[in-house]
Amino acid sequence: LLANKIVFVGVFVPRRERVSAADPDKFTNLYVKHLPVSWTDADLKTEFEKYGTVQNAVVMRSDSNESKKFGFVNFEKHEDSTKAIEATHGKVKFGNAEKEAYVARAQKRG
């Protein structure tokens, strides 16, 4: 007990070893840029639901609540995220966007 809580103590495992334990080629989270300024989270989710079940979709916004023209879409299945990339990356313009969509696997910061 530590501070009246049960604590698990185990051997330290570096992040690169923890990540490699899971399949690094399986991903569900996508980075999407070149979105229309007017789009909301619901618009982004609706656009990507045609490729599979979307668990979450968010359009990133500035402190003044203006769209940063990019966002993230998290699918339930890896296969659905792959379908979405193949169908949209560099091939479509979302709404009144200025450029073709950039859709790729979301990368970890750092």
Disulfide bonds with the S-S distance in Angstrom:
none
